[in-house]
């Protein structure tokens, strides 16, 4: 074909009617669009009242997903089994060449798109009050080597499943009498394709419910915090999906840009709505067959897309590569902007490691470039949108790759230099405009970190009404002493004296209204309400708590106290109501030094802070190579007044709360993890009072109050609670409560 052919005209050898998709197919894509739009409008109108639609939406997605892996297995074995060794080598060489080209395009796109982040002098960063993990720790060999193919199928480890199918198919290539088995596999694959086709016709209804639930519960105010990341991801995805990949196919094949975009809309919209690229693989095969205008496959000639699509899916697509713009965003967000060469190398490293889950790859790259691990929350939070954009790019990637490989194998691939020139010009213009506009808009945004304020604004939801909090021991009206039973005295005087330590997040601390709050404090409000006693909070220090308990100045000591043998010699403890996980709080970029106890033992000269002498003594026994330095308060470590220290030994639950206030630090739980019980301290000989507290804690546990308090204070749900999401019915028309 000459280079002057109009872009929308099909080749002369093509069937004229193929210029546009068949009407039935077009209507399916149109109705999917209608369903998505109506679902979004429904979510905006009714808000969180649409949340129950998530269940039928998930059911529909599950039905779509149930056909995919069986289809992959049956189709890939049947199609590869019909090939000869020459065809297999030819497909592999061509597919790997184009895949490398696509990866290079993705890496360059990340590098260029990251330049849209304007230079800034500094920025704060988000931190979570709960310990973030690296995601599921999966052995990569298990993902790629089908040691148990049934396990791989059940866990959807597609690379391992594809490898098994390839070995099976290659074994069938040279076997005589294979036709009956291949015919049976083809028949089963066709039956599954019919099921998928039926389910696709239901897509407008299923995707309406899915979109309504998502639009009704998605908090736009949270996404607004991430606008820089979203801008970069959206710009890169749009240019790849609407410019680079379709125009590359248009430049090298006889397929017009208009026709390609029309045919691709159905799988792209389905992937965007469901958030699962896997469920549209049969649709991609069908659409590529239609665009390549191959004859219906026979027993001797399987269609190329039916082989290439499953193979290509096992490798990272461009959507996964574009996700590494997050690392550039993370560096920009903390004021350590990456240079283009650094971004290029980072994306190359990410592309090679992107076979694994992003929840594994992203933390690794954050560590590699000494960026805060807590920024993973920024990657997870907008996942509803970014993961779907990645799937749409994945659809474009698979279709473009499959079409180029198919045309190359058919000898129909032609380089049209004028079209490639137009592709280069359009891409350059789009990138220049997008980068310039993004830099201008992002240079006017203000990054605000408010989780520390939300933590300090927490209050007790239903406080007891007769409470006195003494800030110092000098404020006490008298020095109460008694030698009798604490339980009897409380019943007679109706006064409960509780010892507390300020700045023991999240168990006892003062909020911004200077109210004493926290998990233990709220528990004491519950206890005072049970006893119908006046509640008095009295401060204590570690070196005075024993004398205060013995004298009767306080009846019980709270504050996330860890039980250990040294303390049990001096005070009695209630049964534990929470378990603490020992951790080290250190600077973000040093987290790898403390990830295992072996790592800590191998280092010399480490100085770790602890808040009490008994913990220091216990630490010296476990880690003789470490110098444990007792400090008066945790805050002195974070503010640097305690000296040159490498880390702070603290329960992870407390350490994570402190990193909210000091986001330059991170919590590391060394493996193997060590847990310790947390209880309340009482006088050693006061067995009756201790028994009462134990039975009362049983009631709190069985009533679900302990779980609620843990969720609210320790897991950070109190700091992240939001009012109901805005909706038309509630906030505009006021027709719903």
Secondary structure, DSSP 4 states (H G I P E B T S, - for coil): --TTS-TTSPPTTS-GGGGS--HHHHHHHHHHHHHHHHHHHHHHHHGGGGTTHHHHHHHHHHHHHHTHHHHHHHHHHHHHHT--HHHHHHHHHHHHHHHHHHHHHHHHHHHHHHTTSPP-S-------SS---------HHHHHS-TTHHHHHHTT-HHHHHHHHHHHHHHHHT-TT-HHHHHHHHHHHHHHHHHHHHHHHTHHHHHHHHHHHHHHH--HHHHHTTHHHHHHHHHHHHHIIIIIHHHHHHHHSS--HHHHHHHHHHHHHHHHHHS-GGGGHHHHHHHHHHHHTPPPP-SS---HHHHHHHHHHTS--HHHHHTTHHHHHHHHHTT-PPPHHHHHHHHHHHHHHTTS-HHHHHHHHHHHTT--GGGHHHHHHTHHHHHHHHHHHHHHHHHHHHHHHHHHHHT-----HHHHHHHHHHHHHHHHHHHHHHHHHHTT------HHHHHHT---TT--SSEEE-SSGGG-SS-----S-HHHHHHHH-EEEEEE-TTBTTTBEE-TT--EESHHHHHHHHHHHHHT-EEEEEE--TTTHHHHHHHTS-SEEEEEEEP-HHHHTTSEEPPPSEEEEEEEEEEGGGGGGGSBHHHHHH-SS-EEEESSHHHHHHHHHH-TTSEEEE-S-HHHHHTTTT-S-SEEEEEHHHHHHHHHHSTTEEEE-PBSP-EEEEEEEE-TT-HHHHHHHHHHHHHHHHTTHHHHHIIIIISSHHHH--PPPP-IIIIIS----
